[in-house]
């Protein structure tokens, strides 16, 4: 009898799993900052490759000017999250563009994403672990 229960459970589990699959976007949303997806460094690198030269896409570094001048991901523009003018500077950005955010480890990115959400930005993603994880993944930086 226990074998029959096991078979019935396996059949039920397979039916539920295949009837209601969990898509990668749902899984990514569970790992999101608020409503914005966290991308692994390799996913971010792929996105950067796809959106290269796209004027509707912005790689946004939210670290300080000093950190930015020392090392950054190529093509990034900077808006310092720690600056008192951060909210005002972000408010001037085009909400119809897509943004990929990063900082050093992800903490400032979380705050920046929250501000952007409050200001009505919809197309925002973040690099999980920031430039630290980016470099650990073996991806290049520039000065």
N, C-alpha and C positions, 0 to 999 in steps of 0.2 A: 503493500500500500504506500509506503513512503516514496517509492520510485515513481508511482503514478502522480503524486503531489509534485515531485520534482519536475517531471515532464510537463505537467499542467502549468507550473510556475514559469518554466522556461518558454513555453508557447505564449503565455500571457505577456511576459517581458519582451519577447521578440516582437509581438504584435504592437505593443505600446511604443517600443523604440522606433520601429519603422513607420508607424502611423503618425507619430509626432516627433520627427527628428529635430534636434537642436542645431540650428545653423551657426556657422562661425560668427556671424554678426551678433547673434544673441549672446554667445559666449563672450565676445569682445565687450558687449554692452555691460556684462556683469563685472568686467574688469575696468570699467570706465571711471573717469573722474567726473562725478555728476552724471551728465548725459553725454560726455565726450569720450570717444574711444581712446584707450591706451594702446599704442602700437609698439611692438617690440622694435628694437633697432633694425632688424632685418626687414620688417614690414615697412618701417619708416624709410629705409634706404630704397625699397622698391617703389614706394609712393613718390619719393623725390625724383627717381628716374622717370617715372611716368609723367610727372608734372613739370619736368625741367623745361624752362622757357615759357611756361604758362603764366601770363600776367595776372590771372585770377587766383593764383596760389602764392602764399607767403609762408616762408619758414621764419618763425619768430622766436628769437632768443630772448628770454626774460631775465638774463643774468645782468650783472653790473657792467659798466663800460670797461673797467679794468679786466674783468674776466673775458669779455668779448674780444678785447684787443690782444689778449694773450693766446687765445685759441677759440675757434668756433667751427661750426659745420658750414661748409662752403655754401654761399648764397643766402645766408641768414641775415636778417635785419634785427636790430636790437631795440627793445623797449624795456628799461630797467624796472622790474617789479618792485624793487625796494625804494624807488624814487617816489617822493610825495606826489609827483605829477602823473604817476602811472595810469590811474583811472582816466584822467583827462586825455592823455596821449592815446590810450586804447579807444576811447570814445570817438576819436577822430578817424579811426580806421574804417575802411569800407566793409560793411557787414555782409555784402554779397560775395566777398572773396572767401576762399578756403584757407585756413590757417593750420600749420603744424607747429606746436609749441615745444620748447625744451628749455631746461635750466641745467644746473650741475647734476642734481640727483633726482629731481622730480618734485621736491617740496614747494618751491616757488611756482612751478608750473601749476600745481593744484590750486594755489591762490589766484594765479592769473586766469586760469580757466573759469574759476568761480566768478571773477569780475566780468569776464567776457560773456558768460551765461547771463549774468544780471543785466548786461548792456544789450542783450538780444542777438549775440553772435550765434549762428546755427551750425556753420561748417568748420568745426574745430576738432583737431585730434592732438594727442600729445605723445611724445616719445617717452615711453616708460623707462624710468631710471636715468633720464637726461643724457647729457653728453658723456657722463661717466660710463654708463652701460653701452653707449654708442661706441666709445673707444675700446671697451672690453670686448665688443663684438668684432673688433678689428677694422672698423670703418674709419675713413680718413677725416682729418680736421685740417684747418688752414689757419693762418695768422692774418 
